Amino acid sequence: MAKFCLKGYCWILLVLARQVIGSPGEGTQVWERLNQVNPLNESQLFTHGTFPPGFLWGVGSSSLQIEDDHSSRGPSVWDQYMRTQQSWRGIPSMDQPADISDSFSSKELPALEFLGVNFYHFSISWPRLFPQGNGDPSEPGVHYYNSTINMLIRKGIQPVITLYHWDLPVPVQEKYGGWSNQSAIHLFNNYARFCFLMFGDRVKYWITMHNPYLIAWHGYGTGLHAPWIKGDDAAVSAVAHTLIKAHAVVWHTYNTHFRPSQRGYLSVTLGSHWIEPEKRHMDSSAINLCQESMDTVLGRFAKPIYIDGDYPESLKRKYGSILPKFSETDKAYIKGTADFFAFSFGPNNFKRSNESNKLVRVLIHLRGVLNWIKTEYNNPKILIMENGWFSNSNIQTEDTTMVYIMKKFINDILQAIKYDNIKVFGYTAWSLFDSFEWQEGYKIRRGLFYVDFTNKNKAVTPKSSALYFKQIVKEHGFPEEVPEPTIQGQFPCNFTWGITDSVLKAELAPSSPQFVDRKLYVWNITGDGILHAIKGVELKTRAAQCTDFITIKKQLALLKNMKVTHYRFALNWSIIMPKGDLSSVNRDVVRYYRCMISEASKLGITTMLTLYYPTHGSLSLPGPLLERGGWLNRSITQAFSDYAKLCFHEFGDLVKQWITINEPNRFSQYYHHSSNNTYLAVHNALIAHSKAWHLYDKIYRPQQRGQISLSLHTDWAEPANPFIPSHAEAAERFLQFDIAWIAEPIFGSGDYPSLMRQYITTKNHKGMTTSYLPNFTEEEKELVKGTADFLALNHFTTRLVIHEPKNDSRFESDRDIHFLSDATRLMSFNGLAVVPRGIRQLLNWMRKNYGNIPIYITANGVDDKASEKDELRVYYLQKYSQQLLQAYLKDNINLKGYYAFKLTDKTKPQYGFYSSAIYDTKAKASVNVYSAIITANGFPSDQSRNSCKTQSQENSCPFCTYLQDKKPLIFFIFCLFSTSTLLLTVTIIRKYKRKKRKLHSVKHQHNVCFLIKKKDGFSHC
């Protein structure tokens, strides 16, 4: 038993001890686990599935925001500010008498029925029931709320009621100082007791107050909320202390006097932001900062109520004596005063002026904060009482961004339930209608229904977010899509498997000059230690060879390891022809490129050669051409034709597939100041390409028998909002402006797409742009049309497109589109959405528009920051290859080849299959995966058997193949054997000679006579 006293009022209560399993402070584990999160894990990808049976779906609003008639209630602390905002915006005042019951039945109730929700979360206006804050209640007020509750129940909609959502009666503020005075606790308890008495027989879920942190922080700290008081941390802490006690008193009142008969549940809605360490600062100091931030906002209220009746230790350290203290009796009284965890996660929780530490970042990651609540507070049952975001006031019914934010939030909850075992049992979308948004006034909108504030009747219309939420409620989540089965099969036996690189950097001099140096040197080893050339002496040596270039050897070794059959790279026009014409040709560079092509050919790797490849930030044109205006000057078409002729002559005997220009539809990156410059540059590029094609077709094709095209950047596009027809039109318009712009003149009519021309013309007439598309002459149409032997498509991602009218004269503005990012999609580090189905849809669109032309995917890849285990690239490669196989086998797309992008990273890990040479080139995991797909020629049912290989092997010489593969080893063995034989021969000869000399010596010993002198003469032999 415990005794709790306040301002002369005392309560005697029984304290029921609850077993506490949670450990405050352990929320740090949530951030510590972030480093272990794999974005490709099933639990991290978008989750399909339905919510548990009995899961509650609701929508919310507050009395101040949604009740039309403010004249029949007492004044609240927000009224004057609201009237000022209404006056600024020309919005009719709510001070005129009106029948709010009729308003509810004619507007709110039909909207709730439209959504199909289980419950409606609304607040009771304290000043409507008690105009003076206490004393006699208002009978019209009681009638209104009785009527509202009854109408809801008749429609099968459960009322969930908040007692206090910030509309404090003015007399309570003026007479007592509001929540800064503990007298407000008694007044609030009396008001709550009356509500339980009058409405509790029909209400099962009660909330004492909405987001007490914002009441204290913005009402008595920043001064952004009523009662507009700017105070220090001590003032904020004192108000928060009072609010906690007020909530606890009301809980005990309900628990003691009303729960036994009404059998309801009571809690307090606590709000929070979510914060994570910056990725490069994932250490203990940053994690502790995050924990302290969460404790300051959420833990300040949650720990006393859900754990032990006291503040978090981090707050005690942070604020010291500023933080009020709970007595032991207070702690026992406050602890456990919530029957479920009512949680708010909305934009107001993120408005923290002092959260500017560069070690951390604020994120709208609902799943993260739910895991933190689970870890800190004993895995409580959670009811999401407020969740949503905002749009600008000019947005009416097309709130597409809100649709995707809602999708992200609700899927976060489903993942939390399914994978983290978090006990969320209901969700409240916020809010029902557009309305007054506190300190933001009418500058933003948060409703599912659009409200025309300038209309006296304030007509309401469902937004896209309402349609989407209705769909989720009806389907009880995100029903499983019928999964497309993984297809088994192979590509055709002549299918091209390649790798694409951008401009290949040429060695301007051989890496091994010693092999071509004809001088003889003397090493002055005892003197200066330098090699000195001997004058007049020239050695005979071999001619220069392609093997002199070490970079070629290294590059080809990487390609061979990948098992690719083709290699696509680009020449450097500005280095081959530095003056832009044939007067100056860099023969060393030409030799290098020819060596790369010929050496690759020796390894069975065929080259697809790109003549011109502008790189990011650079047009990569010869200097003189750039000075004359680059692609804006028509003379460049002849310069390009001369350059192409040189390349066809120098490399054409080795190259069978050519790309003239890479991605001319990306010229807007370089000529972006004016759309007319963009269109003119592309127009000249098309003429240049066509001239090169005709040159090749007339002079070189008969002998070289090659093919020629140009490559297009071809991202797929989907309408961002399925409920708005204009978005589908925008998606098609994107494809017309981005792809058909180049494809239609070549593969279609010989002219630009009619949709594109008409759209620009219409905008021009409306004065929204000064753009115009150049016109092809009849001669030029004939020149351009049909100048490609195959479609070369560079595809990387799928875009979500919104129709957004723009008044500007740039290419991007002429399209009237805006791109939207879906946070629930798998994304690369640079924000590239991984949407495999997009490539198949693109191929079908191309065939629909341009016929069954042979297609090569000439670049396809994704950035991956991993230096070794590039799992995202592996996933991307497998999924996109699967879609290509389906396009080939199921859709009969005339698909001829696939080139992955790209061979090596330039510096840091990004698109490369191999790490940069700067960091000692190493193969990443994706190399083996791509090699396996190439070896199997797709995804056969029996991975060990490749029908194409088997067929070719039957007609091949196995021994010859073995000799070819083992050529270096055989050469080494031969050298070793020859050397060993030579050494053995020399040794045997030397031994033989030594033995012969010995035998000769012994033979002469027998023929020598030694005369020994005696006294009488010499002895005989």
C-alpha angles and dihedrals in degrees: 000000000000137000121222120188132184128173092338094314116114134187127197111208144168112240111214110208113227122200108247114214100164123088116213110225094037089099085092086080089072091064094039089058093054091085089057095052114115110203089209093057112113090240091059099046121083106292121226118198143085131276121256118281111275094026108153124233119196147152129220147210139160130242096242091052102043109027107095101200113067094161094077095057136062120269120276128205090253099053101091093048091047092051090051091052092048091051092051091051097042091243118157112254121253091216092093115100114258138161101256091185089062089047091054094048094046100042118013098038096051089047091053091049090049091056094046094222126169096221144018118219111205136150131239115233108238092203091049091059096033111022090186095041092253139015122067118009123235112253094206088053092051090047093051095052093043089052093047093050093047093050091051094050092048088057092049093251116135117225115230108188134201114200097203126027101166100284096121114182110254093232090059090054096043098042101037106018093251118251093351086075120066089217086081088070092066093044091049093048092052090050091048092047089054091051092050089050096048102037108013096096088070102031121080100174122054130179118196098204140349118246103333091192091067091045090057101033101044098025098049104014116037094018092226092124133049130306080041096218118157110209143157130256090275092057092047091048092050093052092046089051091054093047092053091052092046091053092048093051092051092047091053091046090055094040094051104036109023113022095072091062104025098039093207135143130241134196143145123251109240119191132204147168123225125237134185135183116262108262093248091049101051095143138119095268093055092044090052090051089053092049092050091049092052091046091051094054106027108009092056088072104020099055096053092045101040105028124021112337093256140097124264116272091238090061092049089053093044100047103023113181091001090074112083117237129234117221118230088256090052091050093052091047096049099041114100097009096143130074094201137002109265108197135191122197111175142122096277089065090060098056098100114147095195098052100099104121111138092215092070139044132205115234136181090232106142095177090059095055092044089056090049091052090048092051097043101040110037099268095287126193106268131208114189101223099178129017132153142085137238142255131202119274092251092063111098121173100333097079094153095156089057089055091058094043089051089048090053094048096047093045089050088058093048090051091048091053096042102040106018099039091232113164104231109158103175146017132213119200111211123251135008099201136014107262148147106319105205113243090004091059108191097332092104137036127218104168130116085216123056115234122201099216094187090060112089091220091046094222114211128217128184114250126214088265090058091051090048094047090048088055092050092049091048093048092039091232132328109332117215113271114229099264115231104235119243103261122226121210145087139263119243116289092248092051114140117236111188150151125231128217130179120231110343111227109231126219105237091203132025115271091224109047093163090080093061100034110112097192126107116222136203118208111223092209097165095042128038093341092233130132110245121200114232108234119236094017119113123175127214109243139164125274121262114286135198089242088071089080109082094188090061091053092050094045093050092047089059092048093048090050089055091051092226119162096206139037124200119197137152132241122230106243094186093057099040092050105019093175093045094243140071093267089088122033121170100226094184090060091045089052091050093052092046090051091052091052096044096044090049089051091055088059092050094257115135120209127229103197125208115203099196127023117168110205130215109290095004135077089205092215126149109271098246092051091049090051090054092056102277112230091359090071114077091213089074089076091068092043089054091048090054090048092049091049090054091050094046089051096046101040107015096100088061102033122073100172126049135187111198100192129008115226104337086175086072094061087106086079089067102030097041102132092079132020089216089060089049093051093045093050092051091045091056091044090055091051090048092050092048093051090051091049093051091046091054094042094052103037111019109026096071091061103026097038094207135145130236137198142137126250125240131206101235116180113171120238132212129184109261093212116045090191095060120071092203090066092058088050090049091052091053090044090054090054091048094049095040105036111010088050087076102020099053097060091048105033099023137029101341090247137080118281112283091224091056094047094046093047093052091045092051092050089048091054090050091053092243094121142011092212125127133177116237116246124237116223115230088256091052092049089056090046095052103036115097096006097140132073095200142005113261110196128188106198128175112151150352121253130213108223131205126191106240120165113225131192104211140099101238128107093247090052095048089065094057092216137128127198121230127199121221108213091199092064122092106261135191121230090265093050099262109155114226104221108154096183089064094074092054092048089049092053092051091049091051092051092046091054103034108022132243096322118160109266131204122188095220098182132016128154150111136233115252123182094205113110095204116359098050095178094164091057091047090052091045093048095049096044096045092045089052091053090050091052090051090049089053099042102032104027096034092229111176092240114170107171152352130220119192118213119258147005105204140004116253094220120323123031109285129119099350128113086208128044120251120281086238088070097039105274111263132173117250124216091264091067093069092044093052091044090053092052090049093047091050091041089227130331109322120180088241105048091189092061126067110184092201092053092046091052093049093044090057089061095042136083108249092197091051090050090049092051091048093050093044096042096117092047092047090049090050092049091047091051091046091048093047092048092047091048091049093049091047091049092050091048093050092048092049091049091047092052092047091051092048092053090050093052090048090053093052092049092057091049090071094052099052120098119208113202113211116203118231133181093262095039140288127332120238125252 
